[in-house]
Amino acid sequence: MRKGFDSLSGIVTSAMQQNASSGDIFIFLNRNRTHIKLLLWEGDGFALYYKRLEQGTYELPVTSNSDCSMNITGQQLQFILQGVNLGKIEYRKRYKKKDLSY
């Protein structure tokens, strides 16, 4: 968790094959999942959010791929930061507009 703006954006570009200045939030956790860093491009520069938990750990959604990266929603990010147990969340049925792209 010693890396700063330049090192983290380099990891996003080289290891994750993503554009660090895309506006997406990139999440980095330490091995114990007690520290989290969020890297975000805000149009005129990078913002870095860093938090260390005094107790407990951060939980990530379960994924089937062995890749070191995954896409999550903004709501899932809020759940992770708030310490919500992701395995017990039940979403109620809601209307979702069908994608008509061809």
C-alpha positions in Angstrom: 0.0 0.0 0.0 3.0 2.3 -0.5 2.2 3.1 -4.1 1.0 6.6 -5.1 -0.8 8.2 -8.0 1.8 7.4 -10.7 2.5 3.8 -9.6 -1.2 2.9 -9.3 -2.0 4.5 -12.7 0.9 2.6 -14.2 -0.6 -0.7 -12.8 -3.9 0.2 -14.3 -2.3 0.8 -17.7 0.2 -2.0 -17.8 -1.2 -4.9 -15.7 -4.9 -4.3 -16.1 -4.8 -3.0 -19.7 -7.2 -0.2 -18.8 -7.1 3.6 -19.3 -6.5 5.2 -15.9 -8.0 8.5 -17.1 -11.3 6.9 -18.2 -13.2 8.2 -15.2 -13.6 4.7 -13.7 -12.7 4.0 -10.1 -9.9 1.5 -9.6 -9.8 -0.3 -6.3 -6.7 -1.7 -4.7 -6.6 -3.8 -1.5 -3.7 -5.1 0.5 -3.4 -8.9 1.1 -5.1 -8.8 4.5 -8.0 -6.7 3.0 -7.7 -4.2 5.8 -6.5 -1.3 3.6 -8.2 0.0 0.5 -7.1 2.6 -2.1 -9.4 4.1 -4.7 -7.9 5.8 -7.7 -10.1 8.1 -9.8 -9.4 10.5 -12.6 -11.5 13.7 -12.1 -10.8 15.4 -15.4 -8.0 17.7 -14.2 -6.0 15.2 -12.1 -6.1 12.0 -10.1 -7.8 11.7 -6.7 -6.7 9.0 -4.3 -8.9 7.8 -1.4 -7.2 5.7 1.2 -8.7 4.0 4.2 -7.3 1.6 6.9 -9.7 -0.4 9.0 -9.1 -0.7 12.7 -11.1 -3.9 12.9 -12.5 -6.2 10.3 -11.8 -6.7 6.6 -13.2 -5.6 3.3 -15.2 -8.2 1.3 -15.1 -8.5 -2.4 -17.9 -10.0 -4.6 -17.3 -13.6 -5.5 -16.1 -14.0 -9.1 -15.7 -17.1 -11.2 -12.7 -15.9 -13.3 -9.2 -16.1 -12.0 -8.3 -12.6 -13.3 -7.1 -10.1 -10.7 -9.7 -7.5 -11.9 -13.5 -7.4 -12.0 -16.2 -4.8 -12.7 -18.6 -3.9 -9.9 -21.4 -1.4 -9.6 -21.4 1.8 -7.6 -23.8 0.3 -5.2 -21.5 -2.7 -4.7 -18.6 -0.3 -3.9 -20.7 1.4 -1.3 -21.5 -2.0 0.3 -17.8 -2.9 0.4 -16.8 0.4 2.0 -19.7 0.2 4.5 -18.9 -3.4 5.5 -22.1 -5.0 4.3 -22.0 -8.8 3.9 -22.2 -9.2 0.2 -23.2 -12.9 0.4 -26.5 -12.1 2.1 -27.8 -9.2 0.0 -31.0 -10.0 -1.8 -32.2 -7.7 -4.5 -36.0 -7.4 -5.0 -37.4 -7.7 -8.5 -37.4 -4.4 -10.4 -38.2 -3.3 -13.9 -35.2 -3.2 -16.2 -35.4 -1.8 -19.7 -34.3 -4.2 -22.4 -31.2 -3.4 -24.3 -32.2 -2.8 -28.0 -28.7 -2.4 -29.3 -27.8 -4.6 -32.3 
